[in-house]
Amino acid sequence: MVESSPQIPTGVPTAARVYDVMLGGKDNYAVDRAVAEASLAIMPELRDIALHNRAILHRVVRYLAAEEGITQFLDLGSGLPTVRNTHEVAQEINPQAHVVYVDIDPIVLAHGRAILADNANTTVVTADIRNPGDLLGRPEVRALIDFDQPVCVMLVGILHHLADDEKPGQIVQVLRDAMPSGSFFFITNFTRLGDAPESVALEKQLLEQLGTGRVRTPAELATFFDGLEILPPGLVPLPLWRPEEPVLDASTIDVRFMTGGVGRKP
Ligand code: SAM
C-alpha cells in the first residue's frame, strides 16, 4: 500500500493505480481495487491482457534499441514503475539510452523518483498528453530528448484513456509532426471485438467508474498510424507482434482484446 500525500487523491480511482492492481502491484487503494474487481468480473482475462501489454512493450523496446539503433524513448502514459520498465530494457542494450517517462498521475513521479535517483539518463515528468505542445517544450524533456535525432514515442495503453472529443488522433499527429524522420511510434489500445459483448460491457463499466476507457474498433485504431509506415507484422493482437514463442491459440479474448503496432515516420 502506498503512503498518502496531499498530491495523491486516495478517494477516487486512477488509471495508473487500477492498472497496478491488474499487474499485481502494491501501489493502489481500495477505490482502485474496487474498479479492478468490477472490470475483472466482466473480463477475467484482464490480468493476462495487462501482462501481454507489458510483454509487447519489452519486445518492441528491445527490438528498436537493438535492431534500429534507437537511443531515445519518450514513454507517454508510462504508468507506475513495475517489473522491467522501459529504461531497464533499453539500457540493458545501450546503457547510454535516454528515457523520459511522462504521466498525468503524480503518483508515477513520486514512485519513479526513488527508482531513478542514480540514473542520469532517465527522468519522470508529470504532464498531460492532451497538451502535447506543453509536454514537448518542458525543459526536463528537452534535457534528455534531442528532437533532431530519431525518437521512439510510446503510447502504450494510454489512448483508450482519451475520449473521442479529446481528439487522440490529432494529438498523435502533433507528436508525429514534432519528430524527425526515422522516429517510431509504438501504440497499443483496447479493441472492440464484434463477437465479444464483454468489450462493450467493459467500456461502459470503465466510463462509469473510472471516467475513461474507450474501446475502439480496429479501423479507428488504424487512423492513429496515419502517415506512418507500419512495420511487419502490422497492427495485430499484442501476443502476435513478433512473438518469441509460438502463440498456440490466437482466438481467445486475452490475445485479441488489445491491438498494437509500430509505425515509422518516413
Ligand atoms: N504505458 C504503461 C503500460 O502500458 O504498461 C501504463 C499504461 S496505464 C494503463 C495508462 C497510463 O496513462 C496511466 O498511468 C495514466 O495515468 C496515464 N494517462 C492517462 N491519461 C493521460 C494523459 N492525458 N496524459 C498523460 N498520461 C495519461
Residues whose N, C-alpha, C, O or C-beta is under 5 A from the ligand:
A	BS01	SAM	A15 A16 Y19 N53 L76 G77 S78 G79 L80 V102 D103 I104 D105 A127 D128 I129 R130 V156 G157 I158 H161
